[in-house]
Structures are given as structure tokens and as C-alpha cells.
Amino acid sequence: MTCDDTVLAVCKVSGLGVFADLLDLSVSSSMHTKENTVSTLLNLVRCDDEDVVVNVRDSGSSKGRSKATELLRLLLGVSNEILL
């Protein structure tokens, strides 16, 4: 599977929201699951730059938009106002 295929598959199933939920500390997923989720998110950002996250920020559900904005803020080290 290429980077493009992975990005399309994740977007098609709203996977970023699932990943965010898996990383939520109130969810009882295993450390192994959390590590795999972080790895997948890192690979997506490396593959597609920030385009996937920007797409979710612009077109996702309100929860997805909020989480994508926060992820961009953390990745880029900027305030929320700059990202809006």
C-alpha cells in the first residue's frame, strides 16, 4: 500500500477520529494500541505533509476539526488563532 492509498483509506473511514479516540486516556486501549496509533499518525503526517490534518480541520466533524486544529497547533508550535 502506498502513502496515497493509506491516506485515502484513512480519510474514507474517518480514521483520524478513531485514532484520536484510541489515544484518549479515558479509553482503555492498551499501550501497544496507543503506540501503533501514534506511529500511524506520524506516518500519515510524514507521507502527506500536513494535508491530511488540514483536510480534517477544514472538512471533518466538529470533534475532528477540533482535534485536527490542536494537532496542527502542536506540530507547528503556533497559537490556535493562526490556524483558523
Helices and strands as residue ranges (DSSP letters): H 3-12, H 15-23, H 31-48, H 51-59, H 62-76, H 80-83
